[in-house]
Amino acid sequence: MYQPAPVVRVVDTYDDMDRLIDRLKYGSVDQRKAAAKELGYQNSYRALYPLVYALEYDTDSTVRYLAAKALGKLGFSDALPALRKAAESDPDEVVRTEAQDSIDRILGAV
């Protein structure tokens, strides 16, 4: 006797954090700035690697600055290699300074 397959409910797992991460990756400069800033307040490990990527590769220095600041607020030691690289070699002095401040914050020096 024919039995239909059970109905599978698809759960919508796309949440506010995903929206912020998408804006950081694909948004306009203003959207990326706002997303980087907001991700620093999320206290979530999910924000770490999108912020690291923005710090390393975003073309806008303000986005990189805000990503460095957000990483310092999050306080995850996994961000230290990217922050050290930015502190040493980012082309923008403000980004380099914020990256160093974030390193100090993470290490507890501030």
Sequence and secondary structure as in RCSB ss.txt:
>XXXX:A:sequence
MYQPAPVVRVVDTYDDMDRLIDRLKYGSVDQRKAAAKELGYQNSYRALYPLVYALEYDTDSTVRYLAAKALGKLG
FSDALPALRKAAESDPDEVVRTEAQDSIDRILGAV
>XXXX:A:secstr
               HHHHHHHHHHHS HHHHHHHHHHHTTS  GGGHHHHHHHHHH S HHHHHHHHHHHHHH 
 GGGHHHHHHHHHH S HHHHHHHHHHHHHHHT  
